[in-house]
Amino acid sequence: MKRALPVVLLLAACYIGPGIDTFAPARGPRGVAAEVRLRDRGGEVKGELLAVEDSALLVLREQRIVRVPLHAISWARFPQTNVLIDRRNLLPAQRDRLRQLSRFPAGVSPDVMARLLVAHGQVEPDLVPPASRE
């Protein structure tokens, strides 16, 4: 039993998971990659996770800022993380984890949003999927 203790302590001290060398968001200002499948044949959104809002994900897709309402998501994965969500399962812990891994973990202030929109030639974020015109 005495011999097992050093082995247990050694294993407990070992780190398992991505390191700073292999985790791209830790080496620069970008957020994690997002792959979002939309409900009702709404397509897919792939890009960088900019922020997690109360009711939507803010994603930079092909140099356009898009807002994806959480209710429109069928599933989403973030390949650089272990987070996978579906429309029935977005736990507060997952939302907090995604917030921390986004480019703007504290959220996007109105001033920063205005600057981002100007930089991408937009007046407001695109809504994905587009609002129906009924």
Summary of the structure (lengths in Angstrom):
residues: 134
radius of gyration: 18.5
end to end distance: 72.4
largest distance: 73.5
contacts: 332
relative contact order: 0.17
helix: 28%
strand: 28%
